[in-house]
């Protein structure tokens, strides 16, 4: 549980959609090899925060972003192209969205887009990624089948494999288990915990128990502000702020 | 309750009636043309030159002419229309310019076909000095079909879920890679539908080719794009109204060939489309 060096540094980050302020000047350091879990009610800015870290927020033309984010001390708006940034900072969405391709082609999509053509290398990446997402054994005999035929839980693990295929240093999970049953949820969490050994993870969740189970540190967001950030255990046993306590014990109105 | 059931039956009855009103004319046209034209079909009719002031012989040059017009005009309008639609749907922001372009496209679709003919005459035939030729006629027809192709392509692109674009971009794909590898393959069946609709329109239109390509009587095959050509719809008009003493079978035979040609192309494109859908 030793905290590594700073991987991502966020300073004064604000996001506004028109007149609505979604994030209000937030600063936080995300450490290497930690799982930072972010909890908070809906509309607290969790997802906007996450989408700033890999510039997916740029796809939303309404969003206005201020402040700075650095990855390994490089400004992500100046020092790196959005495409390269997203290869280094992968993202898992709330709903599993397999592309309408085969299982194999879904996993190989990212590497192919970065120009990898070698079949043997792609095959290796597909197998390694599916193994790391705990999906290999279930699909190894039908890699050519449409990914849309998989169950919801399998689809989400496929999406994790697809992100892993790019070998990202940071993985952003945006409520990855909101649509999954408990067993599938456990498998996704297991994968996240395993990935933490070599990567940095930021996990946004509506499920406070999940945040407690997998988090190294936990942040509590409320209406665009970060109310509290601390070791997960502290947040759940002895939070400093009354609002955090109300939320984690479920007394939030 | 009973009253509701009756109302329901009445409602369905009216809807069914409306559907029949659509279907009956189609069936009637096809039947009429088939019955009256079938007898005229023969090897000579389909594959020889017209003779005796078009009162005898065949309609081969008109078939070939229409075929050329379809191929050349689609070869022009499909790529241009698809590229424009991609730009409008995937790249252009919603601003005054895009809105103006959209308005122009809608208006282009509403222009009457004879005006296209006049436009083609002044731009391609006279100003660009293409003369009355297949290329002038095809470009005129192509411009006429652009709105159809742009609109259907754009609808097809819009039908691709936004989340696919998000996923593709999140995996480090550029905007163009996303269009090329994720959006376009999904939209292709819809784009083909637009192309099919245009083929039917190009093959059947008379007014746009009137001043730009159509030859009244030209008993030889075109050898280049700058040649004039006969075309089925114009030929049908000519033998129906301009020349006395044409056997009735010739008219309906020509109409049958025109309908058949469009039908064959539609079926071919539909097969292509369903094959493509199945493959994925």
Boltz contact constraints between the chains, C-beta under 6 A:
constraints:
  - contact:
      token1: [A, 56]
      token2: [B, 170]
      max_distance: 6.0
  - contact:
      token1: [A, 83]
      token2: [B, 172]
      max_distance: 6.0
  - contact:
      token1: [A, 83]
      token2: [B, 174]
      max_distance: 6.0
  - contact:
      token1: [A, 86]
      token2: [B, 170]
      max_distance: 6.0
  - contact:
      token1: [A, 86]
      token2: [B, 172]
      max_distance: 6.0
  - contact:
      token1: [A, 87]
      token2: [B, 172]
      max_distance: 6.0
  - contact:
      token1: [A, 91]
      token2: [B, 170]
      max_distance: 6.0
  - contact:
      token1: [A, 97]
      token2: [B, 163]
      max_distance: 6.0
  - contact:
      token1: [A, 97]
      token2: [B, 167]
      max_distance: 6.0
  - contact:
      token1: [A, 109]
      token2: [B, 171]
      max_distance: 6.0
  - contact:
      token1: [A, 110]
      token2: [B, 171]
      max_distance: 6.0
  - contact:
      token1: [A, 110]
      token2: [B, 172]
      max_distance: 6.0
  - contact:
      token1: [A, 113]
      token2: [B, 172]
      max_distance: 6.0
  - contact:
      token1: [A, 113]
      token2: [B, 173]
      max_distance: 6.0
  - contact:
      token1: [A, 113]
      token2: [B, 177]
      max_distance: 6.0
